[in-house]
């Protein structure tokens, strides 16, 4: 491809809307352009990379024995209503009606539709096991689309579904997908880790996420370097830790705490440690209110809490007016004694003695509070967020944590969807059985952003060879020099003849402009034909290397091809 003909609208200024490196660089390098909040167009360079990601996924899915098909993105409501997820997705689902007032949605995910496809088209148990997949656009009305294509409202996803006769068969299908995913992410050039995960709205039992470590990731990863345990924050079990406290219970006492609404303000006011407090947080869960209690230095894990109470819709912090009505006090003074709504206490709170809580009275708290004597929680469970230094739930060593970007997720769905939609089969004895399902997703567009987050510098993108829009960039340094232009054209043609994805910068621009654009768009190998081309010497530079080296024109194509084959 010739850059003089390439639609590549690079930007010199950093777009104000872009918060993270991948978003900034995808806009600056001319890979994407924004249409609306969370909605983007892919320009030629971005689309080439997106398709290379898709090609790798297809190759590995096919290698694992999966079959590709393509579902519609415009989906009737009936299947989602049968599974119960028409309500579960809530406002995240784009909904519409056709001219006959029939309900439709833009597909957020396709478990129901794949299940129905198998119901309609598979007639014998002999056709199982079967794994089907598609690469297709999904739609979710994110409340806060952000970080470019990492959290957008329209995105490309690879979703696959396995169908087996029994749990043993599911285990085999799941393992095949696990191995395929490891191969995919290695080929994409990503530094990733596999963690235990929460199944969320997808349902099911076993669940693992493939996470790319990144400080801008929205998901927390807890891991143990000693035993290898890893889980996301939503799933990681927290081992309760007791705080040193007097063994004997003291008499409960109400204390005046004017304008001390937060733990930090209480710590400063009373001169005590955060772990001597238990905070009570009120939530709206579906159509009711509940209270969650954690130690003063902890945070509520809202996913754990939502799963515990069986919340169907989003779990949200209660509105200030509701808090005031429930507690008869200003916000910041809630406590469990006489609260009148269900109280869910973390396991650590149950281990505390003589602690401090809100008194459900403005500017007042109780101290020397003890569970069972002063109040009894409705449920005691693990509902807090894991933190660095917590004990590993497997070996007890201190946990470490990082942020990560979820790029893949695999589930053992079991019979969640086959039961609700009626996916059955007659076994060899004529007895009706239920098909066992698995679900396997990859965020295709998110993989592009994750690669950039991990592989970039101050000058631009550093693409892995496998997904770079082009593999080699040839630059004649002086477009007015006929000798340089002729040598560059010859080298460009030789690279193409070898099957190398080559790009030539034949624009009438200064060399400095060409070099800046080369670094920005991140092509893995740059060959510069300059002043020494008359001596048979050109400049060879790998995008990931600090310095360029000189090489002969005769060897340049060999050197570039060797690098590409080694790193592809």
C-alpha positions as CSV (number, residue, x, y, z in Angstrom):
1,X,0.0,0.0,0.0
2,X,1.1,3.5,-0.8
3,X,0.8,6.1,2.0
4,X,0.0,8.8,-0.6
5,X,-3.2,6.9,-1.3
6,X,-3.9,5.7,2.3
7,X,-6.7,7.3,4.4
8,X,-4.6,7.9,7.5
9,X,-5.6,11.2,9.2
10,X,-3.0,11.4,11.9
11,X,-3.3,14.1,14.6
12,X,-0.4,16.0,16.2
13,X,-2.4,17.2,19.2
14,X,-3.7,14.8,21.9
15,X,-7.5,14.7,21.8
16,X,-9.0,16.2,25.0
17,X,-11.6,13.5,25.2
18,X,-9.0,10.7,25.4
19,X,-8.2,9.6,28.9
20,X,-5.8,6.6,28.3
21,X,-2.9,5.8,26.0
22,X,-4.8,3.4,23.7
23,X,-7.6,5.9,23.1
24,X,-5.2,8.8,22.5
25,X,-3.1,6.8,20.1
26,X,-5.9,5.2,18.2
27,X,-7.3,8.7,17.5
28,X,-3.9,10.3,16.8
29,X,-2.8,7.4,14.5
30,X,-6.0,7.6,12.5
31,X,-7.2,4.1,13.5
32,X,-10.7,5.2,14.7
33,X,-13.0,8.2,14.7
34,X,-15.8,8.9,17.2
35,X,-19.4,9.0,15.9
36,X,-21.1,9.3,19.3
37,X,-20.4,8.5,22.9
38,X,-19.1,4.9,22.9
39,X,-19.5,4.5,19.1
40,X,-16.6,4.5,16.7
41,X,-15.8,4.1,13.0
42,X,-12.7,2.0,12.1
43,X,-10.5,3.7,9.5
44,X,-8.3,1.6,7.2
45,X,-5.3,1.0,9.6
46,X,-7.6,0.2,12.5
47,X,-9.7,-2.2,10.4
48,X,-6.6,-4.0,9.1
49,X,-5.5,-4.7,12.7
50,X,-9.1,-5.7,13.8
51,X,-9.3,-8.2,10.9
52,X,-5.9,-9.7,11.8
53,X,-7.1,-10.2,15.4
54,X,-10.2,-11.9,14.0
55,X,-8.1,-14.1,11.7
56,X,-6.0,-15.4,14.6
57,X,-9.2,-16.1,16.6
58,X,-10.8,-18.0,13.7
59,X,-7.7,-20.1,13.1
60,X,-7.5,-21.2,16.7
61,X,-11.2,-21.7,17.1
62,X,-11.3,-23.9,13.9
63,X,-8.2,-25.7,15.2
64,X,-10.1,-26.5,18.4
65,X,-13.0,-28.0,16.3
66,X,-15.5,-25.2,16.6
67,X,-17.8,-24.3,13.7
68,X,-18.4,-20.7,12.7
69,X,-21.8,-19.2,11.9
70,X,-23.3,-15.7,12.0
71,X,-26.4,-14.7,13.9
72,X,-28.4,-11.5,13.4
73,X,-27.7,-8.5,15.7
74,X,-31.4,-7.6,15.6
75,X,-33.1,-10.1,17.9
76,X,-36.7,-10.8,19.0
77,X,-37.5,-10.5,22.6
78,X,-39.0,-14.0,23.1
79,X,-35.9,-16.0,23.7
80,X,-34.6,-13.4,26.3
81,X,-38.0,-13.4,28.0
82,X,-37.9,-17.2,28.2
83,X,-34.5,-17.2,30.0
84,X,-35.4,-14.2,32.2
85,X,-32.7,-12.0,30.9
86,X,-35.0,-9.5,29.2
87,X,-35.4,-8.1,32.7
88,X,-31.8,-8.9,34.0
89,X,-30.1,-6.7,31.3
90,X,-32.2,-3.8,32.4
91,X,-31.2,-0.4,30.9
92,X,-28.0,-2.0,29.4
93,X,-30.1,-3.5,26.6
94,X,-31.0,-1.5,23.5
95,X,-34.7,-2.2,22.9
96,X,-36.9,-1.3,20.0
97,X,-40.3,-2.2,18.5
98,X,-41.0,-3.0,14.8
99,X,-44.0,-1.5,13.0
100,X,-46.1,-4.3,14.4
101,X,-45.2,-3.4,17.9
102,X,-43.2,-6.6,18.4
103,X,-40.3,-6.2,20.9
104,X,-36.7,-6.5,19.6
105,X,-33.3,-5.7,20.9
106,X,-29.8,-5.2,19.6
107,X,-28.0,-8.3,20.7
108,X,-25.9,-7.8,23.9
109,X,-24.9,-11.5,23.8
110,X,-26.3,-14.6,22.1
111,X,-26.7,-17.6,24.5
112,X,-30.4,-17.8,23.9
113,X,-30.2,-17.6,20.2
114,X,-27.5,-20.3,19.9
115,X,-29.6,-22.5,22.1
116,X,-32.6,-22.0,19.9
117,X,-30.5,-22.7,16.8
118,X,-29.5,-26.1,18.2
119,X,-33.1,-26.8,19.3
120,X,-34.3,-26.1,15.8
121,X,-31.5,-27.9,13.9
122,X,-30.0,-30.8,15.9
123,X,-32.1,-33.9,15.9
124,X,-30.0,-36.7,17.3
125,X,-27.7,-37.2,20.3
126,X,-25.2,-38.5,17.9
127,X,-24.6,-35.0,16.6
128,X,-23.1,-34.0,20.0
129,X,-20.7,-32.7,21.2
130,X,-20.8,-29.5,19.2
131,X,-19.2,-26.1,19.6
132,X,-20.5,-23.1,17.5
133,X,-19.1,-19.6,17.4
134,X,-19.4,-16.3,15.6
135,X,-17.5,-13.0,15.4
136,X,-20.1,-10.3,15.4
137,X,-21.0,-6.8,16.7
138,X,-22.7,-6.5,20.1
139,X,-24.6,-3.6,21.6
140,X,-24.8,-2.6,25.3
141,X,-26.0,0.8,26.4
142,X,-23.2,1.5,28.9
143,X,-24.1,4.1,31.5
144,X,-20.6,5.5,31.2
145,X,-18.8,4.6,27.9
146,X,-15.2,5.5,28.4
147,X,-11.6,4.6,27.5
148,X,-12.3,4.6,23.8
149,X,-13.1,1.0,22.6
150,X,-12.3,-0.6,25.9
151,X,-15.8,0.3,27.2
152,X,-18.0,1.2,24.3
153,X,-21.6,0.8,23.4
154,X,-20.9,-1.0,20.1
155,X,-18.1,-3.6,20.0
156,X,-17.0,-6.7,18.1
157,X,-17.0,-9.9,20.1
158,X,-16.2,-13.6,19.5
159,X,-18.8,-15.7,21.3
160,X,-18.8,-19.5,21.3
161,X,-21.1,-22.0,22.8
162,X,-20.5,-25.7,23.5
163,X,-23.2,-28.3,23.7
164,X,-22.5,-31.7,25.4
165,X,-24.4,-34.7,26.5
166,X,-23.1,-34.6,30.1
167,X,-20.8,-32.8,32.6
168,X,-17.8,-34.9,31.5
169,X,-18.2,-33.8,28.0
170,X,-18.5,-30.2,29.1
171,X,-15.2,-30.5,31.0
172,X,-13.5,-31.7,27.7
173,X,-15.1,-28.8,25.6
174,X,-14.2,-26.3,28.3
175,X,-10.6,-27.5,28.4
176,X,-10.3,-27.2,24.6
177,X,-11.5,-23.6,24.7
178,X,-9.1,-22.9,27.6
179,X,-6.2,-24.1,25.5
180,X,-7.4,-22.3,22.4
181,X,-7.7,-19.0,24.3
182,X,-4.1,-19.4,25.7
183,X,-2.9,-19.8,22.1
184,X,-4.9,-16.9,20.8
185,X,-3.7,-14.4,23.4
186,X,-0.1,-15.5,23.0
187,X,-0.3,-15.0,19.3
188,X,-1.8,-11.6,19.8
189,X,1.3,-10.6,21.7
190,X,-0.5,-9.9,25.0
191,X,0.9,-10.4,28.5
192,X,-2.1,-12.0,30.2
193,X,-3.1,-14.0,33.2
194,X,-6.0,-16.4,33.8
195,X,-8.1,-15.7,36.9
196,X,-11.2,-17.3,38.6
197,X,-14.2,-15.1,37.9
198,X,-17.8,-14.3,38.7
199,X,-20.3,-15.5,36.1
200,X,-22.5,-12.4,36.5
201,X,-25.7,-12.2,34.3
202,X,-24.4,-15.1,32.1
203,X,-25.1,-17.6,34.9
204,X,-23.4,-21.0,35.3
205,X,-20.8,-22.5,37.6
206,X,-17.1,-22.5,36.5
207,X,-15.9,-19.2,35.2
208,X,-12.4,-17.9,34.3
209,X,-11.3,-14.6,32.8
210,X,-8.3,-13.8,30.7
211,X,-6.9,-10.5,31.9
212,X,-4.3,-8.2,30.4
213,X,-2.4,-6.5,33.2
214,X,-2.7,-2.7,32.9
215,X,-2.9,0.2,35.3
216,X,-5.9,1.5,33.4
217,X,-7.8,-1.7,33.7
218,X,-11.2,-1.5,35.3
219,X,-11.0,-5.0,36.9
220,X,-8.9,-5.8,39.9
221,X,-6.7,-9.0,39.9
222,X,-5.7,-10.7,43.1
223,X,-2.9,-13.3,42.8
224,X,-0.5,-15.3,44.9
225,X,3.1,-15.6,43.7
226,X,3.7,-18.7,45.9
227,X,0.9,-21.1,44.8
228,X,-0.3,-19.5,41.6
229,X,-3.8,-18.7,42.8
230,X,-5.5,-15.9,40.8
231,X,-9.0,-14.4,40.8
232,X,-10.6,-11.1,40.0
233,X,-11.8,-8.9,42.9
234,X,-15.4,-10.0,42.3
235,X,-14.6,-13.6,42.9
236,X,-11.6,-13.6,45.3
237,X,-12.5,-15.1,48.7
238,X,-11.4,-12.9,51.6
239,X,-10.1,-14.6,54.6
240,X,-11.3,-12.7,57.7
241,X,-8.7,-11.2,59.9
242,X,-9.3,-10.5,63.6
243,X,-8.3,-7.1,65.0
244,X,-6.6,-7.1,68.4
245,X,-9.3,-6.0,70.9
246,X,-10.1,-6.6,74.6
247,X,-11.6,-10.0,75.1
248,X,-14.3,-8.8,77.5
249,X,-17.3,-6.9,76.2
250,X,-17.7,-3.3,77.5
251,X,-20.9,-1.5,78.1
252,X,-22.3,0.1,75.0
253,X,-22.2,3.9,75.1
254,X,-23.7,6.6,72.8
255,X,-21.2,9.3,71.9
256,X,-21.5,12.8,70.3
257,X,-19.7,13.0,66.9
258,X,-20.6,16.3,65.4
259,X,-20.2,16.5,61.6
260,X,-18.2,13.2,61.6
261,X,-19.9,11.7,58.5
262,X,-17.0,9.5,57.2
263,X,-14.5,7.1,58.7
264,X,-11.7,9.5,58.1
265,X,-13.5,12.2,60.0
266,X,-14.3,9.8,62.8
267,X,-10.7,8.6,63.0
268,X,-9.5,12.2,63.3
269,X,-12.3,13.1,65.8
270,X,-11.9,10.1,68.1
271,X,-8.2,9.2,67.6
272,X,-8.9,5.6,66.8
273,X,-7.9,3.3,63.9
274,X,-10.2,2.7,61.0
275,X,-10.4,-1.0,61.9
276,X,-12.1,-0.1,65.1
277,X,-15.2,1.0,63.2
278,X,-17.9,-0.8,61.3
279,X,-19.6,1.2,58.6
280,X,-23.1,0.6,57.5
281,X,-24.0,1.3,53.9
282,X,-27.6,1.3,52.6
283,X,-28.4,0.0,49.1
284,X,-31.4,-0.2,46.9
285,X,-31.7,-3.7,45.6
286,X,-34.5,-4.1,43.1
287,X,-37.6,-2.9,45.0
288,X,-36.2,-3.0,48.5
289,X,-33.5,-1.5,50.7
290,X,-30.8,-3.4,52.5
291,X,-27.8,-2.6,54.6
292,X,-24.2,-3.9,54.2
293,X,-21.6,-3.7,57.0
294,X,-17.9,-3.9,56.6
295,X,-14.9,-2.9,58.7
296,X,-14.0,0.8,58.6
297,X,-10.9,0.2,56.5
298,X,-12.7,-2.1,54.0
299,X,-15.0,-1.6,50.9
300,X,-18.1,-3.5,50.0
301,X,-17.7,-5.8,47.1
302,X,-21.0,-5.0,45.3
303,X,-20.9,-8.1,43.0
304,X,-20.5,-10.4,46.0
305,X,-23.4,-8.6,47.8
306,X,-25.6,-8.7,44.7
307,X,-25.0,-12.4,44.2
308,X,-25.7,-13.1,47.9
309,X,-29.0,-11.4,48.0
310,X,-30.1,-12.6,44.5
311,X,-30.5,-9.1,43.2
312,X,-32.0,-9.1,39.6
313,X,-31.5,-5.5,38.6
314,X,-28.5,-3.3,39.4
315,X,-27.5,-2.8,43.0
316,X,-27.3,0.9,43.7
317,X,-26.4,3.1,46.7
318,X,-29.6,4.4,48.3
319,X,-30.6,7.9,47.5
320,X,-29.8,10.4,50.3
321,X,-33.5,11.1,51.0
322,X,-34.1,7.3,51.4
323,X,-31.2,7.0,53.8
324,X,-32.6,9.9,55.9
325,X,-36.0,8.3,55.9
326,X,-34.7,4.8,56.9
327,X,-32.2,6.1,59.6
328,X,-34.0,9.2,60.8
329,X,-30.6,10.9,60.6
330,X,-28.3,12.7,58.3
331,X,-26.3,10.7,55.8
332,X,-23.2,9.3,57.5
333,X,-24.7,8.1,60.8
334,X,-26.4,4.8,59.7
335,X,-26.0,1.8,62.0
336,X,-27.6,-1.7,62.3
337,X,-29.3,-1.3,65.7
338,X,-33.1,-0.9,65.1
339,X,-32.6,-0.2,61.4
340,X,-35.7,-2.0,60.2
341,X,-34.2,-3.4,57.0
342,X,-32.1,-6.6,56.4
343,X,-28.5,-6.3,57.5
344,X,-25.7,-8.2,55.7
345,X,-22.4,-8.2,57.7
346,X,-19.0,-9.1,56.4
347,X,-17.3,-12.0,58.2
348,X,-14.7,-9.6,59.7
349,X,-17.4,-7.6,61.4
350,X,-18.6,-10.8,63.1
351,X,-15.1,-11.1,64.6
352,X,-15.0,-7.6,66.0
353,X,-15.5,-6.6,69.6
354,X,-16.3,-3.3,71.2
355,X,-16.4,-1.5,67.9
356,X,-18.0,1.8,66.8
357,X,-21.1,2.2,64.6
358,X,-23.6,4.8,63.6
359,X,-26.4,5.4,66.0
360,X,-29.2,6.3,63.4
361,X,-29.2,9.7,65.0
362,X,-27.6,12.8,63.6
363,X,-24.1,13.5,65.0
364,X,-24.2,10.4,67.2
365,X,-22.4,7.0,67.2
366,X,-22.3,4.0,69.5
367,X,-19.1,2.7,70.9
368,X,-18.4,-0.7,72.5
369,X,-20.9,-2.4,70.2
370,X,-20.9,-6.2,70.1
371,X,-22.8,-8.6,67.7
372,X,-25.5,-10.8,69.3
373,X,-25.6,-8.6,72.4
374,X,-26.5,-5.4,70.6
375,X,-27.7,-6.5,67.2
376,X,-27.8,-9.7,65.1
377,X,-27.1,-9.4,61.3
378,X,-29.6,-11.2,59.1
379,X,-26.7,-12.8,57.2
380,X,-22.9,-13.0,57.8
381,X,-20.9,-13.6,54.6
382,X,-17.8,-12.5,52.7
383,X,-18.9,-9.3,51.1
384,X,-15.8,-7.2,51.0
385,X,-13.1,-6.3,48.4
386,X,-9.8,-8.1,48.7
387,X,-6.7,-5.9,49.3
388,X,-3.0,-6.4,48.9
389,X,-1.6,-8.2,51.9
390,X,-4.8,-10.3,52.6
391,X,-4.2,-14.0,53.1
392,X,-4.3,-16.2,50.0
393,X,-7.4,-18.4,50.3
394,X,-5.3,-21.4,49.1
395,X,-2.0,-21.2,50.9
396,X,-2.3,-18.3,53.3
397,X,0.6,-16.3,51.9
398,X,0.0,-12.5,51.3
399,X,-2.0,-11.7,48.2
400,X,-0.8,-9.2,45.7
401,X,-3.0,-7.2,43.4
402,X,-3.0,-5.3,40.1
403,X,-5.5,-3.8,37.6
404,X,-6.4,-5.6,34.5
405,X,-8.4,-5.4,31.2
406,X,-10.7,-8.4,30.6
407,X,-10.2,-9.7,27.1
408,X,-11.7,-13.1,27.4
409,X,-14.1,-15.0,29.6
410,X,-15.1,-18.7,29.6
411,X,-18.1,-20.2,31.5
412,X,-19.5,-23.5,32.4
413,X,-23.2,-22.7,31.9
414,X,-24.5,-26.1,32.7
415,X,-28.3,-26.3,32.0
416,X,-29.2,-22.6,32.7
417,X,-30.3,-22.0,29.1
418,X,-31.1,-25.5,28.0
419,X,-33.6,-25.8,30.9
420,X,-35.3,-22.4,30.3
421,X,-35.5,-22.8,26.6
422,X,-36.1,-26.6,26.5
423,X,-32.9,-27.9,24.8
424,X,-33.3,-31.7,25.3
425,X,-32.2,-34.9,23.6
426,X,-33.3,-38.6,23.6
427,X,-30.3,-40.7,24.7
428,X,-29.6,-44.2,23.2
429,X,-32.1,-45.7,25.6
430,X,-34.9,-43.3,24.5
431,X,-34.7,-41.4,27.7
432,X,-35.0,-37.6,27.6
433,X,-31.9,-35.7,28.9
434,X,-30.9,-32.0,29.1
435,X,-28.0,-30.7,27.0
436,X,-25.1,-29.2,29.0
437,X,-23.7,-25.9,27.7
438,X,-20.6,-23.8,27.9
439,X,-20.0,-20.2,26.8
440,X,-16.7,-18.6,25.6
441,X,-16.3,-14.9,24.8
442,X,-13.4,-12.7,23.5
443,X,-13.6,-8.9,23.2
444,X,-12.1,-8.6,19.8
445,X,-12.0,-4.8,19.7
446,X,-10.9,-4.7,23.3
447,X,-7.9,-6.9,22.4
448,X,-6.7,-4.1,20.0
449,X,-6.8,-1.5,22.8
450,X,-5.2,-3.9,25.3
451,X,-2.3,-4.5,23.0
452,X,-1.7,-0.7,22.6
453,X,-2.0,-0.2,26.4
454,X,0.8,-2.8,26.9
455,X,2.9,-1.9,23.9
456,X,3.5,1.8,23.3
457,X,6.0,4.6,24.1
458,X,6.0,8.4,24.1
459,X,6.2,8.4,20.3
460,X,3.3,6.0,19.5
461,X,2.2,2.4,19.1
462,X,4.5,-0.6,19.1
463,X,2.5,-3.2,17.3
464,X,3.1,-7.0,17.8
465,X,4.0,-8.3,14.3
466,X,0.9,-10.6,14.3
467,X,-1.6,-7.8,14.4
468,X,0.2,-4.8,13.0
469,X,-1.7,-3.2,10.1
470,X,1.4,-3.5,8.0
471,X,4.6,-5.5,8.8
472,X,7.3,-3.4,7.1
473,X,7.4,0.3,6.2
474,X,9.7,1.5,3.4
475,X,10.7,5.2,3.5
476,X,12.6,7.1,0.8
477,X,14.1,9.9,2.9
478,X,14.2,12.4,0.1
479,X,11.2,12.1,-2.3
480,X,13.0,14.4,-4.8
481,X,16.0,12.1,-5.1
482,X,15.3,9.8,-8.0
483,X,18.0,7.2,-6.8
484,X,16.4,6.9,-3.4
485,X,12.9,6.7,-4.8
486,X,13.9,4.0,-7.3
487,X,15.7,1.9,-4.6
488,X,12.8,2.2,-2.2
489,X,10.3,1.2,-4.9
490,X,12.4,-1.9,-5.8
491,X,12.7,-2.9,-2.1
492,X,9.0,-2.4,-1.6
493,X,8.2,-4.6,-4.5
494,X,10.6,-7.3,-3.3
495,X,8.9,-7.4,0.1
496,X,5.5,-7.7,-1.5
497,X,6.7,-10.5,-3.8
498,X,7.8,-12.4,-0.6
499,X,4.3,-12.1,0.8
500,X,5.2,-9.5,3.3
501,X,2.6,-6.9,4.3
502,X,4.5,-3.8,3.1
503,X,3.7,-0.1,3.1
504,X,5.8,2.6,1.3
505,X,5.8,6.2,2.4
506,X,5.8,7.8,-1.1
507,X,4.4,11.1,0.2
508,X,6.0,14.5,-0.7
509,X,6.9,15.1,2.9
510,X,10.0,15.9,4.8
511,X,11.9,12.9,6.3
512,X,11.2,14.1,9.9
513,X,7.4,14.1,9.2
514,X,7.6,10.5,7.8
515,X,9.7,9.3,10.8
516,X,7.2,10.8,13.3
517,X,4.3,9.1,11.5
518,X,6.2,5.9,11.3
519,X,6.6,5.9,15.1
520,X,3.1,6.9,15.7
521,X,1.4,4.2,13.6
522,X,3.9,1.6,15.0
523,X,4.8,-0.6,12.0
524,X,7.2,-3.3,13.4
525,X,10.1,-2.8,10.8
526,X,11.2,0.5,9.2
527,X,13.5,0.5,6.2
528,X,14.9,4.0,5.3
529,X,16.5,4.5,2.0
530,X,18.7,7.6,2.4
531,X,21.9,9.2,1.4
532,X,24.0,6.0,1.4
533,X,21.7,4.1,-1.0
534,X,24.3,4.8,-3.7
535,X,26.8,2.8,-1.7
536,X,24.2,0.0,-1.3
537,X,23.5,0.9,2.4
538,X,20.1,1.6,4.0
539,X,18.8,2.0,7.6
540,X,17.1,-0.8,9.3
541,X,15.1,-0.2,12.5
542,X,12.7,-2.3,14.5
543,X,10.0,-0.2,16.2
544,X,10.7,-1.7,19.6
545,X,14.5,-1.0,19.3
546,X,16.1,2.3,20.5
547,X,18.5,2.6,17.6
548,X,18.6,2.0,13.9
549,X,21.4,0.0,12.3
550,X,22.8,0.0,8.8
551,X,22.4,-2.9,6.5
552,X,22.9,-3.6,2.8
553,X,20.0,-3.1,0.4
554,X,20.7,-6.7,-0.8
555,X,20.2,-8.1,2.8
556,X,17.3,-5.7,3.9
557,X,14.4,-7.9,2.7
558,X,16.0,-11.0,4.2
559,X,16.5,-9.3,7.6
560,X,13.0,-7.9,7.7
561,X,11.5,-11.3,6.7
562,X,13.5,-13.1,9.3
563,X,12.3,-10.8,12.0
564,X,8.7,-11.1,10.9
565,X,8.8,-14.9,10.8
566,X,10.4,-15.1,14.2
567,X,7.9,-12.8,15.9
568,X,4.6,-13.6,14.1
